[in-house]
Amino acid sequence: MSGTTVAEALVRTLEKLGVKLIFGLPGSQTCPIYDALYSSKIRHVLVRHEQAAAYMADAYGKLTGELEAALEEGSKTVKNGQPTVIDIHIDGKEWLPS
């Protein structure tokens, strides 16, 4: 069965939205997305912690004015990304939960 995967559709959508850089930590649940990123123009910055990805994406967006993106997985994301989600709401930004 051939066709577009959900991961490929997600990466194409991020490209259309203008995402140029994504911060993240690979894991078993996000492997298909990383496979799709391989053939994309979106650059990936490897981090060592989910919270670092969220903070780096937030800082990148604030400094450049470009759309920010962080790729995280699992239940730890809720805890580790929460401070940045609060910042996003305070700043009045739009966001797409992963």
N, C-alpha and C positions, 0 to 999 in steps of 0.2 A: 504494500500500500504506500503510495507516494503522495506527497503534498507538503503543505507548510505545517510545521510543528508549532505548538503554542510558544515555545522559546523563540523560534525564528520570527513569529509574528510580534512578540514582545520587543525584540531587538529592532525590528523594522519600525515599529511605532516609536521607540525611543529615538531612532535616527530622524524620523519625520518631525518629532518635537524639538529637535536641535541638540540633543544630548551629544556632547563630544567626548566626555570623560566620565567614567564610572568608577567608584571606589567600592571595593568589596573583598570578601573573604570566601573563597570557594568551599563548597561542601557538597555532600552527596545529593541534596535536594536541588542544588543550583547547577549541577554539571551540564544539563541540556542548554541552559542559558549561556554558560561559558563556551560551549561548543558553537552556539550561534554567534557569539561575540567574536570568535576567531576569524570569521569571514566578514566582519563589520569594520567600519571606519571608526567606531567608538573605541577609544583607548581605555584600558583598564589599569587601575592602580591597586596593587595588592597591599592589603593591610593585615595586621596581626590580631585585630580585635574588632568586633562588630561596632562597638561604640566609636572607635577610631574612624571607621568608614563613614558613620553618620556625621561626626564632627568635621571630618575633612571635606565631605560633600557640602555641608552647610557653609564652611569657610570659603570654599571654592566659589560657590554661588554668590556669596556676599561680596567677595573681592572682584569677581569678573562680571557679575550681572548675568551670567549664563545659567541655564537650567542645570540644577544639581541632581546627582543620582548616586544612590548607594544600594548595593546588592548584598542582602543579608539573608540568612535562613534560620528557621527553627524558632523555638519558644524563647531562646535567649535574646532574640532580637527585640521582643517586647520590652524586656527589662533594660537591655543595653542601649537601645535606640530611643527610649522614652525622653531623656532630656532634650534631645535634638528635635523631637516631634513637638515638644512644648515650645521650643524656640521658633519653630516654623509657624505655629499658631500665633505667638506673640508678634512675629514679624508680619503676619497677615499674608503669608505665602500659600500657594496651592501646593498640594503634595499627593503623591500616588503611593498608598501603602503597598508594600510588596508581600 
